[in-house]
Amino acid sequence: MENKVTDILKQAIIMENRGKSLYEMVAAQTQSEDVKKIFQTMADEEQTHIDFLTQQFVHYQKNKTFDKNQLEQVAEGDAVANSILTEKIKKDISGAGFESAAISAAIDMENKSIEVYEQRAREATDSNEKELYQWLADWEKGHHQLLLDLNKQLTEKVWYDNNFWPF
């Protein structure tokens, strides 16, 4: 049991690091300051996840339990990337450009994170562990929804710009 818990925490830390790297790469390479802010905010949230998971990993190794107090503290400090989506940002992201491709890759990455966290929440027998993974899944769902909304709006923009509508 202990190895399974620590293995899933290690996997979660790796997934969060990958997400952070992707978001930082987009933030570094985009020409739009507003787009940079969205992706840097998401990278910062992934770093919060990394820190949180690392602390949970250490706590679990020492105590064979999760630190529920830390979960409540992190939940209170949530950043909200969704609140910074504006029409200007949507206009700044080219539907066929680098940022758009990164959004598509990020959607896939967030899907995988949600899948792993929800599966672990279903399998967990410890209520704190179950809550921990469901909380992570729900947080990733926020990122996922932001990316899906942005992708949908960008796709529609490309369709309009290129007269792809059949009517």
C-alpha positions as YAML, in Angstrom:
chain: A
units: angstrom
residues:
- id: 1
  name: MET
  ca: [0.00, 0.00, 0.00]
- id: 2
  name: GLU
  ca: [2.72, 2.48, 1.01]
- id: 3
  name: ASN
  ca: [4.62, 1.97, -2.25]
- id: 4
  name: LYS
  ca: [1.45, 2.51, -4.27]
- id: 5
  name: VAL
  ca: [0.73, 5.79, -2.47]
- id: 6
  name: THR
  ca: [4.26, 7.10, -2.83]
- id: 7
  name: ASP
  ca: [4.41, 5.96, -6.46]
- id: 8
  name: ILE
  ca: [1.22, 7.83, -7.33]
- id: 9
  name: LEU
  ca: [2.53, 10.94, -5.54]
- id: 10
  name: LYS
  ca: [5.76, 10.72, -7.54]
- id: 11
  name: GLN
  ca: [3.78, 10.34, -10.77]
- id: 12
  name: ALA
  ca: [1.62, 13.32, -9.82]
- id: 13
  name: ILE
  ca: [4.70, 15.48, -9.16]
- id: 14
  name: ILE
  ca: [6.12, 14.51, -12.56]
- id: 15
  name: MET
  ca: [2.83, 15.36, -14.31]
- id: 16
  name: GLU
  ca: [2.67, 18.74, -12.59]
- id: 17
  name: ASN
  ca: [6.28, 19.48, -13.57]
- id: 18
  name: ARG
  ca: [5.47, 18.68, -17.19]
- id: 19
  name: GLY
  ca: [2.48, 21.01, -17.09]
- id: 20
  name: LYS
  ca: [4.53, 23.76, -15.52]
- id: 21
  name: SER
  ca: [7.23, 23.36, -18.18]
- id: 22
  name: LEU
  ca: [4.72, 23.56, -21.01]
- id: 23
  name: TYR
  ca: [3.01, 26.64, -19.60]
- id: 24
  name: GLU
  ca: [6.34, 28.36, -18.95]
- id: 25
  name: MET
  ca: [7.49, 27.61, -22.50]
- id: 26
  name: VAL
  ca: [4.35, 29.20, -23.96]
- id: 27
  name: ALA
  ca: [4.70, 32.20, -21.62]
- id: 28
  name: ALA
  ca: [8.33, 32.66, -22.66]
- id: 29
  name: GLN
  ca: [7.69, 32.39, -26.40]
- id: 30
  name: THR
  ca: [4.45, 34.28, -26.91]
- id: 31
  name: GLN
  ca: [4.58, 37.85, -28.17]
- id: 32
  name: SER
  ca: [1.46, 38.92, -26.26]
- id: 33
  name: GLU
  ca: [1.88, 40.15, -22.68]
- id: 34
  name: ASP
  ca: [-1.71, 39.16, -21.90]
- id: 35
  name: VAL
  ca: [-1.25, 35.62, -23.19]
- id: 36
  name: LYS
  ca: [2.02, 35.46, -21.25]
- id: 37
  name: LYS
  ca: [0.08, 36.33, -18.06]
- id: 38
  name: ILE
  ca: [-2.44, 33.49, -18.55]
- id: 39
  name: PHE
  ca: [0.20, 30.87, -19.13]
- id: 40
  name: GLN
  ca: [2.45, 32.17, -16.35]
- id: 41
  name: THR
  ca: [-0.52, 32.06, -13.96]
- id: 42
  name: MET
  ca: [-1.15, 28.46, -14.95]
- id: 43
  name: ALA
  ca: [2.55, 27.64, -14.52]
- id: 44
  name: ASP
  ca: [2.45, 29.24, -11.06]
- id: 45
  name: GLU
  ca: [-0.58, 27.12, -10.15]
- id: 46
  name: GLU
  ca: [1.27, 24.00, -11.28]
- id: 47
  name: GLN
  ca: [4.19, 25.02, -9.04]
- id: 48
  name: THR
  ca: [1.73, 25.31, -6.15]
- id: 49
  name: HIS
  ca: [0.64, 21.74, -6.95]
- id: 50
  name: ILE
  ca: [4.27, 20.58, -7.04]
- id: 51
  name: ASP
  ca: [5.01, 22.17, -3.67]
- id: 52
  name: PHE
  ca: [1.82, 20.77, -2.18]
- id: 53
  name: LEU
  ca: [2.41, 17.25, -3.49]
- id: 54
  name: THR
  ca: [6.04, 17.30, -2.37]
- id: 55
  name: GLN
  ca: [4.99, 18.29, 1.14]
- id: 56
  name: GLN
  ca: [2.31, 15.59, 1.15]
- id: 57
  name: PHE
  ca: [4.91, 13.06, -0.02]
- id: 58
  name: VAL
  ca: [7.27, 13.97, 2.83]
- id: 59
  name: HIS
  ca: [4.42, 13.96, 5.36]
- id: 60
  name: TYR
  ca: [3.20, 10.58, 4.15]
- id: 61
  name: GLN
  ca: [6.66, 9.03, 4.32]
- id: 62
  name: LYS
  ca: [7.07, 10.21, 7.93]
- id: 63
  name: ASN
  ca: [3.54, 9.63, 9.23]
- id: 64
  name: LYS
  ca: [1.82, 7.26, 6.76]
- id: 65
  name: THR
  ca: [-1.00, 9.82, 6.54]
- id: 66
  name: PHE
  ca: [-1.80, 12.93, 4.52]
- id: 67
  name: ASP
  ca: [-1.76, 16.44, 5.96]
- id: 68
  name: LYS
  ca: [-5.37, 17.56, 5.66]
- id: 69
  name: ASN
  ca: [-4.57, 21.00, 7.13]
- id: 70
  name: GLN
  ca: [-2.27, 21.71, 4.21]
- id: 71
  name: LEU
  ca: [-5.05, 20.81, 1.75]
- id: 72
  name: GLU
  ca: [-7.34, 23.40, 3.32]
- id: 73
  name: GLN
  ca: [-4.59, 26.06, 3.24]
- id: 74
  name: VAL
  ca: [-3.81, 25.51, -0.44]
- id: 75
  name: ALA
  ca: [-7.51, 25.51, -1.36]
- id: 76
  name: GLU
  ca: [-7.85, 28.97, 0.20]
- id: 77
  name: GLY
  ca: [-4.97, 30.32, -1.91]
- id: 78
  name: ASP
  ca: [-6.26, 29.22, -5.34]
- id: 79
  name: ALA
  ca: [-5.32, 31.52, -8.21]
- id: 80
  name: VAL
  ca: [-8.02, 31.85, -10.82]
- id: 81
  name: ALA
  ca: [-6.59, 31.81, -14.34]
- id: 82
  name: ASN
  ca: [-10.15, 31.79, -15.73]
- id: 83
  name: SER
  ca: [-10.74, 35.33, -14.55]
- id: 84
  name: ILE
  ca: [-8.08, 36.74, -16.89]
- id: 85
  name: LEU
  ca: [-9.52, 35.53, -20.20]
- id: 86
  name: THR
  ca: [-10.40, 38.61, -22.21]
- id: 87
  name: GLU
  ca: [-11.38, 39.33, -25.79]
- id: 88
  name: LYS
  ca: [-7.93, 40.89, -26.35]
- id: 89
  name: ILE
  ca: [-6.23, 37.67, -25.26]
- id: 90
  name: LYS
  ca: [-8.42, 35.59, -27.55]
- id: 91
  name: LYS
  ca: [-7.57, 37.96, -30.40]
- id: 92
  name: ASP
  ca: [-3.83, 37.78, -29.60]
- id: 93
  name: ILE
  ca: [-3.71, 34.00, -29.92]
- id: 94
  name: SER
  ca: [-3.55, 32.85, -33.49]
- id: 95
  name: GLY
  ca: [-5.87, 29.90, -34.11]
- id: 96
  name: ALA
  ca: [-3.22, 28.09, -36.13]
- id: 97
  name: GLY
  ca: [-0.17, 29.40, -34.29]
- id: 98
  name: PHE
  ca: [2.22, 28.24, -31.60]
- id: 99
  name: GLU
  ca: [-0.05, 29.20, -28.71]
- id: 100
  name: SER
  ca: [-2.97, 27.34, -30.24]
- id: 101
  name: ALA
  ca: [-0.88, 24.18, -30.64]
- id: 102
  name: ALA
  ca: [0.28, 24.52, -27.04]
- id: 103
  name: ILE
  ca: [-3.34, 24.85, -25.88]
- id: 104
  name: SER
  ca: [-4.19, 21.62, -27.67]
- id: 105
  name: ALA
  ca: [-1.24, 19.81, -26.06]
- id: 106
  name: ALA
  ca: [-2.16, 21.25, -22.67]
- id: 107
  name: ILE
  ca: [-5.76, 19.97, -23.01]
- id: 108
  name: ASP
  ca: [-4.40, 16.45, -23.52]
- id: 109
  name: MET
  ca: [-2.05, 16.83, -20.57]
- id: 110
  name: GLU
  ca: [-4.81, 18.09, -18.27]
- id: 111
  name: ASN
  ca: [-7.05, 15.20, -19.39]
- id: 112
  name: LYS
  ca: [-4.38, 12.73, -18.33]
- id: 113
  name: SER
  ca: [-3.92, 14.43, -14.96]
- id: 114
  name: ILE
  ca: [-7.65, 14.39, -14.27]
- id: 115
  name: GLU
  ca: [-7.86, 10.73, -15.26]
- id: 116
  name: VAL
  ca: [-4.99, 9.73, -12.95]
- id: 117
  name: TYR
  ca: [-6.28, 11.74, -9.98]
- id: 118
  name: GLU
  ca: [-9.88, 10.57, -10.34]
- id: 119
  name: GLN
  ca: [-8.82, 6.94, -10.66]
- id: 120
  name: ARG
  ca: [-6.70, 7.23, -7.54]
- id: 121
  name: ALA
  ca: [-9.56, 8.94, -5.68]
- id: 122
  name: ARG
  ca: [-11.86, 6.02, -6.60]
- id: 123
  name: GLU
  ca: [-9.30, 3.42, -5.51]
- id: 124
  name: ALA
  ca: [-8.21, 5.08, -2.27]
- id: 125
  name: THR
  ca: [-9.47, 3.60, 0.96]
- id: 126
  name: ASP
  ca: [-8.18, 6.37, 3.22]
- id: 127
  name: SER
  ca: [-10.65, 9.29, 3.28]
- id: 128
  name: ASN
  ca: [-7.89, 11.92, 3.40]
- id: 129
  name: GLU
  ca: [-6.17, 10.36, 0.40]
- id: 130
  name: LYS
  ca: [-9.49, 10.16, -1.46]
- id: 131
  name: GLU
  ca: [-10.12, 13.84, -0.72]
- id: 132
  name: LEU
  ca: [-6.58, 14.81, -1.75]
- id: 133
  name: TYR
  ca: [-6.86, 13.22, -5.18]
- id: 134
  name: GLN
  ca: [-10.39, 14.44, -5.81]
- id: 135
  name: TRP
  ca: [-9.29, 17.96, -4.90]
- id: 136
  name: LEU
  ca: [-6.40, 17.72, -7.38]
- id: 137
  name: ALA
  ca: [-8.72, 16.36, -10.09]
- id: 138
  name: ASP
  ca: [-11.14, 19.23, -9.52]
- id: 139
  name: TRP
  ca: [-8.33, 21.81, -9.66]
- id: 140
  name: GLU
  ca: [-7.09, 20.34, -12.94]
- id: 141
  name: LYS
  ca: [-10.66, 20.41, -14.25]
- id: 142
  name: GLY
  ca: [-10.54, 24.19, -13.84]
- id: 143
  name: HIS
  ca: [-7.45, 24.39, -16.05]
- id: 144
  name: HIS
  ca: [-8.99, 21.93, -18.49]
- id: 145
  name: GLN
  ca: [-12.20, 23.95, -18.80]
- id: 146
  name: LEU
  ca: [-10.25, 27.18, -19.32]
- id: 147
  name: LEU
  ca: [-8.26, 25.55, -22.11]
- id: 148
  name: LEU
  ca: [-11.34, 23.98, -23.71]
- id: 149
  name: ASP
  ca: [-13.17, 27.33, -23.71]
- id: 150
  name: LEU
  ca: [-10.18, 29.11, -25.17]
- id: 151
  name: ASN
  ca: [-9.70, 26.43, -27.82]
- id: 152
  name: LYS
  ca: [-13.38, 26.56, -28.82]
- id: 153
  name: GLN
  ca: [-13.30, 30.33, -29.18]
- id: 154
  name: LEU
  ca: [-10.09, 30.20, -31.20]
- id: 155
  name: THR
  ca: [-11.51, 27.52, -33.50]
- id: 156
  name: GLU
  ca: [-14.63, 29.57, -34.12]
- id: 157
  name: LYS
  ca: [-12.48, 32.64, -34.80]
- id: 158
  name: VAL
  ca: [-10.50, 30.71, -37.43]
- id: 159
  name: TRP
  ca: [-13.73, 29.45, -38.98]
- id: 160
  name: TYR
  ca: [-15.12, 32.96, -39.22]
- id: 161
  name: ASP
  ca: [-11.85, 34.45, -40.47]
- id: 162
  name: ASN
  ca: [-11.60, 31.83, -43.20]
- id: 163
  name: ASN
  ca: [-15.30, 31.61, -44.09]
- id: 164
  name: PHE
  ca: [-15.50, 27.95, -43.06]
- id: 165
  name: TRP
  ca: [-19.14, 28.26, -42.01]
- id: 166
  name: PRO
  ca: [-21.46, 26.45, -44.45]
- id: 167
  name: PHE
  ca: [-24.23, 29.01, -43.98]
...
